[in-house]
Structures are given as structure tokens and as C-alpha cells.
Amino acid sequence: MSEKIAFKPETLEQVHKIISRYPEGRQKSALIPILHVAQKEFGGWLDVPVMDYVAQILNIKPIEVYEVATFYTMFNMKPVGKYVLEVCRTGPCMVSGSEKILNHIRTKLNIKDGETTADGLFTLKPAECLGACGYAPMMQLGKFYHENLTIEKVDEILELCRQGAVALD
């Protein structure tokens, strides 16, 4: 028997506060911030029951939630590791060595793009432009950017993650 999907009371209060920012009848405008809240609360990813729950709260059709959640890369459609390594792979980062960084992470963690390590700690997620071209190559980890990456810096970040010493929020 599956568990009923529901926000914790304090999270539901936060969700209603987000919805209240928008005019009556325009609650769909709260979809993206609420998807962020849902992803955080329900294990770092959005499965169909969670998206259906968000649709119910916003009084919109589930397909409207699926369209947004699957369009934006910041939403995960399958389980991810505790640390999602989003390495930029667009022009400036590629010219500055992001492919070398990606290959190093793939080899070091023995995972391919989109995969999660067996211990559930890391997911590698190549990303399109993260908007820090002047600091290439770069990677987003949680809400933080790690810029001017080198192999040594990546190894240091991975080790700090293993020690639980990297903030995500």
C-alpha cells in the first residue's frame, strides 16, 4: 500500500504563502516555485504522484505540471544522489576545459551522464549554460557555483562531499 503524498504542515503553509503572491485565478503562476519546494521535500525528484499532488493543490491539470517539470532541467524526473554535479558544457566552458572535467568525474565516480553512484551520493548531470561564462569551467552543486574548475578542485569538492562538508542550501 502506497503512502499518501502530502506536504508537511509547515511546508504546506509555505506553499500557500507562495500561492498568495499571485492574483486570484492565477495560481498556476506559482507552479515553478512550488515544484522546487516539492522536489526538496519529496527526495530530490518529482515522480508522477508528487506532480499530481502539486496539480491538485494549484487546481490545474496534471499535464500542465508535467509539461513544466519535464521542460526545465532543474527538475529531476528520477531519483538522484545527495549531490547533483551539474557541469556546464556550453561554448565558453567547453573551450576552458569542461569536457576534461566531465571525463574526470565520469572516470573517478564510474558513472555516465545522468547516472548516480552506487552509494547514492553523486549524480552527474551535464548542464547547458549556467551563466558564469567568465569563470569557466564551472559546476553547480546545490544552489552554489564552483568556478574556474581544475581536476584538483573537483577532487577536493568530491572529497568534501564525501565528508558531508559541502552545503547545498
C-alpha positions in Angstrom: 0.0 0.0 0.0 1.5 3.3 -1.0 1.9 6.3 1.3 -0.3 9.3 0.7 1.6 12.2 -0.8 1.3 15.3 1.4 3.4 18.2 2.3 4.4 18.6 6.0 2.2 21.2 7.7 4.9 23.8 7.7 5.7 23.2 4.0 2.0 23.4 3.1 1.9 26.8 4.9 4.9 27.9 2.8 3.1 26.7 -0.4 0.0 28.7 0.4 2.2 31.7 1.1 3.7 31.3 -2.4 0.3 30.9 -4.0 -0.9 34.1 -2.2 1.7 36.1 -4.1 -0.4 35.8 -7.3 -3.8 37.2 -8.2 -7.0 35.1 -7.7 -7.3 32.7 -10.6 -3.6 32.9 -11.5 -2.4 30.2 -9.0 -0.6 28.4 -11.9 2.0 31.2 -11.7 3.2 29.6 -8.5 4.0 26.3 -10.3 7.8 26.6 -10.6 8.4 27.7 -7.0 6.1 25.0 -5.7 7.9 22.4 -7.9 11.1 23.4 -6.2 9.5 23.0 -2.8 8.1 19.6 -3.8 11.3 18.4 -5.2 13.1 19.3 -2.0 10.5 17.8 0.3 10.0 14.5 -1.6 13.5 13.2 -2.0 15.1 15.4 -4.6 13.0 14.4 -7.6 9.4 14.6 -8.9 7.6 11.4 -9.6 4.0 11.3 -11.1 2.2 11.2 -7.7 4.1 14.2 -6.5 3.3 16.1 -9.7 -0.3 15.1 -9.5 -0.4 16.4 -5.9 1.0 19.7 -7.0 -1.6 19.9 -9.7 -4.3 19.2 -7.2 -3.1 22.0 -4.8 -3.0 24.5 -7.7 -6.3 23.3 -9.2 -4.7 22.7 -12.6 -4.5 19.7 -14.9 -1.7 17.2 -14.2 -0.4 17.6 -17.8 0.2 21.3 -17.0 2.6 20.3 -14.3 4.3 17.5 -16.3 4.9 20.0 -19.2 6.8 22.4 -16.9 8.6 19.8 -14.8 10.0 17.9 -17.9 10.9 21.1 -19.7 13.2 22.6 -17.1 16.5 20.8 -16.3 16.5 21.9 -12.7 13.7 19.4 -12.0 14.7 15.7 -11.7 12.4 13.1 -13.1 14.1 10.2 -11.5 15.9 9.7 -8.2 19.2 11.5 -7.8 22.2 11.4 -5.5 22.6 13.6 -2.5 25.0 15.7 -4.6 24.0 16.6 -8.1 27.0 17.7 -10.1 25.8 20.0 -12.8 28.8 20.7 -15.1 28.3 23.4 -17.7 29.1 22.1 -21.2 28.3 25.1 -23.4 30.8 27.1 -25.5 32.9 29.1 -23.0 33.1 26.2 -20.5 34.0 23.7 -23.2 36.7 25.9 -24.6 38.0 26.3 -21.0 38.1 22.5 -20.3 34.7 21.4 -19.1 34.9 18.2 -21.2 38.1 17.3 -19.3 36.3 18.0 -16.0 33.3 15.9 -17.1 35.5 13.0 -18.2 37.4 13.1 -15.0 34.2 12.9 -12.9 32.8 10.1 -15.1 36.0 8.1 -14.6 36.5 8.9 -10.9 32.9 8.1 -10.0 32.5 5.3 -12.5 29.2 6.8 -13.8 27.9 8.1 -17.1 25.9 11.3 -17.7 22.6 11.1 -15.8 23.7 8.2 -13.6 24.0 8.0 -9.8 26.8 6.3 -8.0 26.0 3.0 -6.3 26.3 4.6 -2.9 23.6 7.2 -3.8 25.9 10.1 -3.1 26.6 11.6 -6.6 24.6 12.2 -9.8 26.4 13.6 -12.8 24.2 16.0 -14.8 25.8 17.9 -17.7 24.1 21.3 -18.0 23.5 23.9 -20.6 24.6 27.4 -19.9 24.7 28.2 -16.2 25.5 31.8 -16.8 29.0 32.0 -15.4 31.0 32.2 -18.6 33.7 34.4 -17.3 34.5 31.8 -14.6 34.6 28.7 -16.8 34.7 25.8 -16.5 32.1 25.7 -13.8 29.8 23.4 -11.9 26.6 24.0 -9.9 26.3 21.9 -6.7 23.0 22.7 -4.9 22.5 26.4 -5.2 26.2 27.1 -5.2 28.6 27.7 -8.2 32.1 26.2 -8.2 34.1 28.2 -10.8 37.5 28.1 -12.5 37.5 24.3 -12.0 40.6 22.2 -12.3 40.9 18.4 -11.8 42.4 19.2 -8.3 39.5 21.5 -7.4 37.0 18.8 -8.5 38.7 16.1 -6.4 38.7 18.4 -3.4 35.0 19.1 -3.8 34.2 15.4 -4.2 36.1 14.6 -1.0 34.4 17.4 0.9 31.1 16.0 -0.3 32.0 12.5 1.0 32.8 14.1 4.4 29.4 15.9 4.4 31.1 19.2 4.4 29.5 20.8 1.3 26.4 23.0 1.8 23.6 22.7 -0.8 21.3 25.4 0.5 
